[in-house]
Amino acid sequence: MGIKVIYSNRKAYHEYTISDKYEAGISLYGTEVKALREGKCNLSEGWIDITAKQEAVLMNAQIGLYSFGNQNNHLETRPRPLLLHKKEILKLTHQIYAKGFNLVPLKIYFKGQRVKIEIGLAKGKKLHDKRQSSKTKDANRDMERALRNN
């Protein structure tokens, strides 16, 4: 089973510290899957909400319109249900409400013929945390470059 990444949300790694990652299925229409095969996706403004019925829903994620679609094409930013087990949803609900975490989409990809989404349990970074992480990343990059050149 090959994995083909459609979109990776690099902004989430800058804005949040990711503690846990989960893989979930996503319920899509046919035109949405075809648009994903064309690479028309944007998760940077999306988030995951857990409803009162204990269902996980991907909100505000944009999947572009299918280029050969007709008047029955899908809405770009409709709420999309995620396919998770009840135990996982209860665990995530506890983490969100008790410890102040958020659920953010990290990447969307094809796994075989299925569309999967990787979601992360995230906590927001402060401005000084973002600066510190960029400094350590730059220092590590410089050390790797120096080791490669010698």
Backbone as ProteinMPNN parsed JSONL, in Angstrom:
{"seq_chain_A": "MGIKVIYSNRKAYHEYTISDKYEAGISLYGTEVKALREGKCNLSEGWIDITAKQEAVLMNAQIGLYSFGNQNNHLETRPRPLLLHKKEILKLTHQIYAKGFNLVPLKIYFKGQRVKIEIGLAKGKKLHDKRQSSKTKDANRDMERALRNN", "coords_chain_A": {"N_chain_A": [[0.838, -1.179, 0.0], [0.818, 1.992, -1.075], [1.654, 5.321, -0.039], [0.491, 8.461, -0.814], [1.059, 11.709, -0.427], [-1.113, 14.4, -0.294], [-1.522, 16.999, 0.728], [0.342, 18.819, 3.077], [0.262, 20.279, 6.21], [2.214, 22.608, 7.025], [2.171, 24.932, 8.444], [0.897, 24.371, 10.814], [2.799, 23.042, 12.367], [4.438, 25.141, 12.977], [2.821, 26.887, 14.426], [1.833, 25.366, 16.566], [2.619, 23.023, 19.222], [2.936, 19.694, 18.685], [1.602, 16.902, 20.198], [0.436, 14.259, 20.123], [-0.394, 12.054, 17.401], [-2.951, 11.083, 15.181], [-4.525, 8.803, 12.918], [-7.132, 9.129, 10.665], [-10.071, 8.191, 8.867], [-11.908, 9.811, 6.23], [-15.011, 11.15, 5.317], [-16.123, 11.59, 2.138], [-17.433, 13.177, -0.852], [-17.792, 12.063, -4.28], [-16.816, 13.937, -6.184], [-15.143, 15.393, -4.583], [-13.081, 13.602, -3.986], [-12.009, 13.289, -6.524], [-11.134, 15.904, -6.977], [-9.166, 16.017, -5.019], [-7.371, 14.184, -6.087], [-6.434, 15.764, -8.118], [-4.982, 17.503, -6.624], [-6.072, 19.688, -5.281], [-6.342, 21.183, -2.5], [-6.502, 22.577, 0.805], [-5.491, 22.837, 4.014], [-4.768, 24.66, 5.92], [-6.323, 26.547, 7.31], [-8.07, 24.972, 8.654], [-9.781, 23.053, 11.243], [-10.531, 20.61, 13.799], [-13.565, 19.61, 15.104], [-15.433, 18.375, 17.84], [-18.559, 17.134, 18.048], [-21.761, 17.377, 19.817], [-22.89, 14.899, 19.592], [-20.834, 13.153, 19.838], [-19.106, 12.973, 17.577], [-16.437, 13.377, 15.323], [-15.565, 16.164, 13.383], [-14.323, 17.647, 10.481], [-13.649, 20.943, 10.041], [-13.912, 23.887, 8.055], [-11.912, 23.295, 6.208], [-10.513, 23.496, 3.023], [-11.412, 22.064, 0.052], [-10.842, 22.154, -3.229], [-12.884, 22.92, -6.172], [-13.882, 20.366, -8.45], [-12.478, 20.153, -11.62], [-13.793, 19.17, -13.903], [-16.342, 19.021, -13.045], [-19.94, 19.392, -12.696], [-23.045, 21.138, -12.282], [-23.673, 19.828, -9.975], [-21.525, 19.854, -8.279], [-19.436, 19.791, -5.31], [-19.564, 21.706, -2.183], [-16.969, 23.942, -1.244], [-15.958, 24.365, 1.404], [-17.328, 22.694, 3.203], [-18.54, 21.063, 6.234], [-16.868, 18.08, 7.116], [-17.328, 14.767, 8.017], [-15.286, 12.804, 10.188], [-13.791, 9.576, 10.415], [-13.492, 7.833, 13.127], [-12.783, 5.668, 15.923], [-15.001, 5.147, 18.721], [-13.709, 5.031, 21.214], [-11.339, 6.411, 20.701], [-12.364, 8.947, 20.116], [-13.54, 9.634, 22.582], [-11.236, 9.712, 24.185], [-9.836, 11.815, 22.949], [-11.664, 13.89, 23.392], [-11.541, 14.115, 26.172], [-8.877, 14.981, 26.451], [-9.005, 17.45, 25.145], [-10.888, 19.021, 26.633], [-10.044, 18.8, 29.314], [-7.277, 19.308, 29.443], [-6.741, 21.41, 27.73], [-6.051, 21.214, 24.979], [-5.899, 21.385, 21.344], [-7.391, 20.215, 18.279], [-5.883, 19.687, 15.269], [-5.669, 19.516, 11.696], [-3.075, 17.749, 10.122], [-1.955, 16.473, 7.816], [-3.159, 15.341, 4.622], [-3.798, 12.465, 2.782], [-3.486, 9.819, 0.304], [-3.97, 6.47, 0.999], [-3.377, 3.636, -0.278], [-6.292, 3.144, -1.945], [-7.861, 4.708, -0.411], [-8.779, 7.779, 1.213], [-7.05, 9.382, 3.675], [-6.638, 11.188, 6.75], [-4.33, 12.897, 8.767], [-4.427, 13.758, 12.056], [-3.587, 16.012, 14.669], [-2.947, 16.281, 18.145], [-2.754, 19.206, 19.66], [-1.029, 21.948, 21.201], [-1.091, 25.406, 21.603], [1.594, 27.599, 20.654], [3.527, 30.135, 22.263], [4.792, 33.43, 21.415], [7.529, 33.683, 22.074], [8.217, 31.017, 22.25], [7.997, 30.228, 19.589], [10.066, 31.697, 18.469], [12.279, 30.58, 19.799], [12.149, 27.898, 18.919], [12.643, 28.272, 16.19], [15.244, 29.242, 16.333], [16.661, 27.027, 17.371], [16.22, 25.226, 15.298], [17.554, 26.493, 13.182], [20.177, 26.421, 14.238], [20.651, 23.651, 14.352], [20.512, 23.073, 11.619], [22.743, 24.508, 10.696], [24.807, 23.092, 12.016], [24.56, 20.558, 10.801], [25.191, 21.254, 8.17], [27.843, 22.084, 8.498], [29.027, 19.662, 9.308], [28.638, 18.148, 7.004], [30.228, 19.468, 5.14], [32.799, 19.055, 6.093]], "CA_chain_A": [[0.0, 0.0, 0.0], [1.599, 3.208, -1.163], [1.095, 6.535, 0.541], [0.73, 9.636, -1.644], [0.653, 12.878, 0.352], [-1.772, 15.423, -1.102], [-1.24, 18.304, 1.326], [0.904, 18.782, 4.414], [0.027, 21.557, 6.875], [3.447, 23.006, 7.702], [1.854, 26.043, 9.336], [0.494, 23.82, 12.117], [4.012, 22.743, 13.134], [4.989, 26.411, 13.44], [1.9, 27.511, 15.366], [1.491, 24.49, 17.68], [3.455, 21.876, 19.551], [2.113, 18.507, 18.439], [1.971, 15.859, 21.153], [0.026, 12.954, 19.603], [-0.935, 12.054, 16.043], [-3.929, 10.034, 14.91], [-4.932, 8.649, 11.527], [-8.583, 8.977, 10.573], [-10.678, 8.217, 7.55], [-12.712, 11.006, 6.023], [-16.167, 10.887, 4.474], [-16.078, 12.549, 1.038], [-18.203, 12.949, -2.07], [-16.969, 11.627, -5.403], [-16.114, 15.061, -6.796], [-14.082, 15.801, -3.66], [-11.969, 12.676, -4.171], [-11.403, 13.623, -7.819], [-10.412, 17.162, -6.784], [-7.959, 15.687, -4.254], [-6.424, 13.575, -7.027], [-5.83, 16.881, -8.845], [-4.15, 18.25, -5.688], [-6.749, 20.918, -4.871], [-6.668, 21.056, -1.082], [-5.842, 23.508, 1.71], [-5.877, 22.542, 5.396], [-4.119, 25.59, 6.844], [-7.317, 27.239, 8.135], [-9.01, 23.987, 9.166], [-9.67, 22.511, 12.591], [-11.425, 19.484, 14.03], [-14.52, 19.873, 16.168], [-16.165, 17.202, 18.309], [-19.936, 17.588, 18.243], [-22.454, 16.853, 20.997], [-23.196, 13.493, 19.326], [-19.557, 12.442, 19.907], [-18.586, 12.757, 16.234], [-15.375, 14.301, 14.943], [-15.909, 16.81, 12.119], [-13.309, 18.546, 9.94], [-14.308, 22.205, 9.746], [-13.232, 24.984, 7.362], [-10.847, 22.842, 5.325], [-10.935, 23.782, 1.671], [-11.119, 21.153, -1.054], [-11.258, 22.914, -4.404], [-13.884, 22.333, -7.048], [-13.4, 19.464, -9.487], [-12.446, 20.944, -12.85], [-14.772, 18.656, -14.849], [-17.613, 18.871, -12.354], [-21.058, 20.147, -13.252], [-23.782, 21.893, -11.268], [-23.765, 19.022, -8.757], [-20.226, 19.857, -7.613], [-19.522, 19.944, -3.856], [-19.18, 22.98, -1.579], [-15.538, 23.871, -0.954], [-15.606, 24.349, 2.831], [-18.394, 22.062, 3.98], [-18.057, 20.203, 7.322], [-16.672, 16.703, 6.663], [-17.187, 13.86, 9.154], [-14.104, 11.951, 10.263], [-14.1, 8.211, 10.828], [-12.67, 7.43, 14.262], [-13.453, 4.799, 16.881], [-15.57, 5.857, 19.868], [-12.696, 5.148, 22.268], [-10.434, 7.493, 20.321], [-13.08, 10.216, 20.25], [-13.657, 9.933, 24.011], [-9.902, 10.079, 24.659], [-9.55, 13.154, 22.432], [-12.552, 14.825, 24.085], [-10.97, 14.329, 27.501], [-7.66, 15.785, 26.303], [-9.368, 18.812, 24.739], [-11.57, 19.773, 27.682], [-9.346, 18.781, 30.596], [-5.907, 19.812, 29.392], [-6.64, 22.589, 26.884], [-5.449, 20.942, 23.684], [-6.697, 21.593, 20.14], [-7.221, 19.21, 17.24], [-5.587, 20.331, 13.994], [-5.3, 18.587, 10.628], [-1.663, 17.866, 9.775], [-1.8, 16.184, 6.395], [-4.175, 14.521, 3.987], [-3.063, 11.613, 1.85], [-4.083, 8.577, -0.164], [-3.347, 5.246, 1.495], [-4.04, 2.73, -1.19], [-7.331, 3.909, -2.635], [-8.619, 5.452, 0.599], [-8.277, 9.087, 1.621], [-6.851, 9.446, 5.124], [-6.18, 12.474, 7.264], [-3.578, 12.789, 10.014], [-4.781, 14.856, 12.943], [-2.659, 16.129, 15.78], [-3.357, 16.871, 19.411], [-1.803, 20.314, 19.654], [-1.133, 23.045, 22.164], [-0.585, 26.612, 20.952], [2.879, 28.147, 21.085], [3.645, 31.571, 22.473], [5.719, 34.047, 20.466], [8.91, 33.364, 22.436], [8.428, 29.608, 21.906], [8.217, 30.158, 18.142], [11.421, 32.199, 18.214], [13.234, 29.594, 20.299], [12.167, 26.724, 18.036], [13.313, 28.623, 14.935], [16.677, 29.336, 16.619], [17.226, 25.674, 17.471], [16.185, 24.633, 13.968], [18.66, 27.097, 12.431], [21.444, 25.911, 14.775], [20.792, 22.268, 13.889], [20.793, 23.117, 10.187], [24.129, 24.943, 10.537], [25.682, 21.986, 12.427], [24.503, 19.541, 9.744], [25.915, 21.789, 7.021], [29.266, 22.051, 8.83], [29.462, 18.261, 9.283], [28.658, 17.684, 5.622], [31.337, 20.104, 4.431], [34.096, 18.586, 6.588]], "C_chain_A": [[0.883, 1.242, 0.0], [0.87, 4.385, -0.541], [1.497, 7.701, -0.351], [0.179, 10.847, -0.901], [0.087, 13.924, -0.606], [-1.403, 16.809, -0.59], [-0.711, 18.094, 2.735], [0.81, 20.179, 5.024], [1.267, 21.953, 7.679], [3.219, 24.15, 8.677], [1.496, 25.55, 10.735], [1.712, 23.518, 12.976], [4.669, 24.018, 13.653], [4.128, 27.016, 14.55], [1.666, 26.693, 16.639], [2.629, 23.53, 17.993], [2.548, 20.649, 19.488], [2.557, 17.412, 19.404], [1.628, 14.464, 20.634], [-0.53, 13.12, 18.202], [-1.865, 10.859, 15.888], [-4.231, 10.002, 13.417], [-6.425, 8.388, 11.503], [-8.989, 8.906, 9.117], [-11.527, 9.471, 7.444], [-13.818, 10.675, 5.034], [-16.256, 11.973, 3.413], [-17.066, 12.18, -0.054], [-17.242, 12.555, -3.19], [-16.192, 12.76, -6.046], [-14.994, 15.574, -5.895], [-12.858, 14.896, -3.817], [-11.248, 12.986, -5.481], [-10.62, 14.928, -7.736], [-9.132, 16.927, -5.988], [-6.921, 15.016, -5.146], [-5.751, 14.625, -7.888], [-4.949, 17.738, -7.943], [-4.774, 19.528, -5.181], [-7.207, 20.795, -3.431], [-5.891, 22.093, -0.286], [-6.374, 23.265, 3.12], [-5.407, 23.608, 6.383], [-5.105, 26.325, 7.748], [-8.285, 26.268, 8.805], [-8.756, 23.602, 10.616], [-10.663, 21.365, 12.719], [-12.264, 19.79, 15.258], [-15.177, 18.55, 16.56], [-17.547, 17.67, 18.716], [-20.528, 16.969, 19.504], [-22.808, 15.38, 20.828], [-21.943, 12.616, 19.353], [-19.076, 12.025, 18.519], [-17.51, 13.799, 15.971], [-15.681, 14.829, 13.549], [-14.775, 17.749, 11.732], [-14.009, 19.809, 9.464], [-13.357, 23.123, 8.981], [-12.017, 24.544, 6.552], [-11.345, 22.976, 3.896], [-10.464, 22.698, 0.712], [-11.703, 21.816, -2.285], [-12.273, 22.171, -5.246], [-13.214, 21.454, -8.096], [-13.54, 20.17, -10.828], [-13.467, 20.469, -13.882], [-16.139, 18.435, -14.202], [-18.698, 19.711, -13.004], [-21.759, 20.888, -12.127], [-23.932, 21.127, -9.963], [-22.429, 18.928, -8.026], [-20.415, 20.147, -6.121], [-19.229, 21.379, -3.418], [-17.737, 22.876, -1.111], [-15.231, 23.704, 0.523], [-16.717, 23.74, 3.677], [-17.793, 21.269, 5.143], [-17.998, 18.751, 6.854], [-16.474, 15.791, 7.87], [-15.931, 13.007, 9.055], [-14.505, 10.601, 10.834], [-13.087, 7.77, 11.877], [-13.478, 6.474, 15.142], [-13.954, 5.629, 18.061], [-14.557, 6.052, 20.984], [-11.732, 6.285, 21.959], [-11.106, 8.847, 20.486], [-13.231, 10.603, 21.717], [-12.32, 10.362, 24.601], [-9.547, 11.493, 24.208], [-10.406, 14.205, 23.124], [-12.016, 15.14, 25.471], [-9.733, 15.221, 27.417], [-7.998, 17.244, 25.983], [-9.929, 19.606, 25.913], [-10.804, 19.824, 28.988], [-7.997, 19.491, 30.523], [-5.712, 20.978, 28.434], [-5.924, 22.374, 25.565], [-6.42, 21.311, 22.564], [-6.477, 20.414, 19.209], [-7.021, 19.927, 15.912], [-5.274, 19.268, 12.945], [-3.848, 18.816, 10.223], [-1.392, 17.557, 8.308], [-2.934, 15.303, 5.923], [-3.487, 13.746, 2.878], [-3.908, 10.437, 1.401], [-3.279, 7.427, 0.409], [-4.036, 4.115, 0.75], [-5.033, 3.535, -2.002], [-8.133, 4.784, -1.684], [-7.952, 6.799, 0.887], [-8.218, 9.092, 3.141], [-6.393, 10.848, 5.502], [-5.456, 12.213, 8.578], [-3.915, 14.005, 10.847], [-3.84, 14.837, 14.135], [-3.306, 16.776, 16.987], [-2.334, 17.951, 19.713], [-2.097, 21.31, 20.763], [-0.453, 24.255, 21.526], [0.734, 27.093, 21.53], [2.748, 29.644, 21.334], [4.694, 32.113, 21.51], [7.16, 33.692, 20.791], [9.216, 31.892, 22.153], [8.71, 29.45, 20.42], [9.628, 30.634, 17.799], [12.467, 31.18, 18.642], [13.298, 28.376, 19.382], [12.832, 27.047, 16.705], [14.823, 28.763, 15.149], [17.321, 27.961, 16.697], [17.231, 24.985, 16.111], [17.315, 25.183, 13.1], [20.01, 26.575, 12.911], [21.685, 24.472, 14.325], [21.129, 22.211, 12.409], [22.247, 23.532, 9.932], [25.108, 23.842, 10.931], [25.706, 20.891, 11.366], [25.294, 19.984, 8.528], [27.416, 21.733, 7.264], [29.803, 20.618, 8.804], [29.537, 17.712, 7.863], [29.858, 18.233, 4.864], [32.697, 19.596, 4.874], [34.336, 17.177, 6.277]], "O_chain_A": [[1.604, 1.504, 0.962], [-0.36, 4.44, -0.517], [2.68, 7.914, -0.617], [-1.036, 10.992, -0.763], [0.722, 14.287, -1.596], [-1.022, 17.686, -1.365], [-1.25, 17.291, 3.497], [1.239, 21.154, 4.408], [1.356, 21.666, 8.873], [3.983, 24.322, 9.627], [1.762, 26.232, 11.725], [1.672, 23.716, 14.19], [5.378, 23.984, 14.659], [4.653, 27.592, 15.503], [1.336, 27.258, 17.681], [3.485, 23.258, 17.151], [1.52, 20.588, 20.162], [3.728, 17.036, 19.434], [2.469, 13.568, 20.705], [-1.065, 14.171, 17.849], [-1.597, 9.771, 16.398], [-4.198, 11.029, 12.74], [-6.927, 7.531, 12.23], [-8.339, 9.483, 8.244], [-11.827, 10.116, 8.449], [-13.585, 9.999, 4.032], [-16.443, 13.145, 3.739], [-17.485, 11.028, -0.171], [-16.027, 12.699, -3.056], [-15.033, 12.58, -6.419], [-14.008, 16.127, -6.383], [-11.724, 15.376, -3.784], [-10.019, 12.95, -5.54], [-9.561, 15.054, -8.351], [-8.116, 17.571, -6.253], [-5.723, 15.249, -4.984], [-4.626, 14.423, -8.345], [-4.237, 18.613, -8.436], [-4.052, 20.393, -4.685], [-8.325, 20.356, -3.165], [-4.769, 22.452, -0.644], [-7.559, 23.461, 3.388], [-5.634, 23.462, 7.584], [-4.74, 26.694, 8.865], [-9.23, 26.704, 9.463], [-7.662, 23.798, 11.146], [-11.524, 21.173, 11.861], [-11.747, 20.174, 16.308], [-15.444, 17.706, 15.704], [-17.696, 18.498, 19.615], [-19.894, 16.152, 20.171], [-23.007, 14.68, 21.82], [-21.989, 11.459, 18.935], [-18.688, 10.877, 18.305], [-17.653, 14.962, 16.349], [-16.014, 14.064, 12.644], [-14.317, 18.55, 12.548], [-14.867, 19.752, 8.583], [-12.152, 23.133, 9.23], [-11.165, 25.377, 6.241], [-12.48, 22.608, 3.595], [-9.266, 22.448, 0.578], [-12.914, 22.018, -2.377], [-12.501, 20.974, -5.073], [-12.119, 21.757, -8.57], [-14.596, 20.722, -11.138], [-13.963, 21.28, -14.664], [-16.989, 17.738, -14.757], [-18.409, 20.631, -13.769], [-21.133, 21.23, -11.124], [-24.283, 21.718, -8.942], [-22.227, 18.009, -7.233], [-21.444, 20.69, -5.721], [-18.704, 22.174, -4.198], [-17.323, 21.822, -0.629], [-14.313, 22.959, 0.868], [-17.006, 24.237, 4.765], [-16.643, 20.84, 5.052], [-18.954, 18.244, 6.267], [-15.558, 16.007, 8.664], [-15.56, 12.548, 7.974], [-15.436, 10.499, 11.632], [-11.965, 7.383, 11.549], [-14.708, 6.476, 15.105], [-13.4, 6.686, 18.364], [-14.533, 7.099, 21.63], [-11.351, 7.038, 22.854], [-10.475, 9.797, 20.95], [-13.069, 11.772, 22.066], [-12.271, 11.274, 25.426], [-9.019, 12.282, 24.991], [-9.924, 15.301, 23.414], [-12.031, 16.294, 25.9], [-9.568, 16.126, 28.236], [-7.354, 18.161, 26.491], [-9.499, 20.731, 26.165], [-10.907, 20.814, 29.713], [-7.622, 20.203, 31.455], [-4.599, 21.494, 28.335], [-5.248, 23.282, 25.081], [-7.609, 21.523, 22.803], [-5.487, 19.694, 19.336], [-7.886, 20.687, 15.477], [-4.682, 18.237, 13.262], [-3.438, 19.956, 10.003], [-0.677, 18.301, 7.636], [-3.583, 14.613, 6.71], [-2.687, 14.301, 2.125], [-4.912, 10.097, 2.027], [-2.052, 7.409, 0.316], [-5.137, 3.694, 1.107], [-4.662, 4.5, -2.67], [-9.006, 5.53, -2.127], [-6.731, 6.936, 0.814], [-9.219, 8.838, 3.811], [-5.84, 11.586, 4.687], [-5.906, 11.414, 9.399], [-3.722, 15.141, 10.415], [-3.36, 13.783, 14.553], [-4.11, 17.7, 16.861], [-1.173, 17.649, 19.992], [-3.235, 21.487, 21.196], [0.639, 24.135, 20.972], [0.966, 27.008, 22.735], [1.952, 30.326, 20.689], [5.403, 31.343, 20.863], [7.944, 33.424, 19.881], [10.359, 31.552, 21.847], [9.553, 28.645, 20.024], [10.301, 30.051, 16.948], [13.437, 30.945, 17.921], [14.386, 27.874, 19.097], [13.516, 26.195, 16.138], [15.604, 28.443, 14.253], [18.404, 27.75, 16.151], [18.157, 24.234, 15.806], [17.961, 24.432, 12.369], [20.895, 26.311, 12.097], [22.805, 24.117, 13.958], [21.945, 21.39, 11.989], [22.908, 22.975, 9.055], [26.13, 23.662, 10.269], [26.771, 20.352, 11.064], [25.995, 19.177, 7.917], [28.183, 21.383, 6.367], [30.914, 20.384, 8.328], [30.407, 16.897, 7.557], [30.441, 17.535, 4.034], [33.662, 19.691, 4.116], [35.385, 16.638, 6.628]]}, "name": "protein", "num_of_chains": 1, "seq": "MGIKVIYSNRKAYHEYTISDKYEAGISLYGTEVKALREGKCNLSEGWIDITAKQEAVLMNAQIGLYSFGNQNNHLETRPRPLLLHKKEILKLTHQIYAKGFNLVPLKIYFKGQRVKIEIGLAKGKKLHDKRQSSKTKDANRDMERALRNN"}
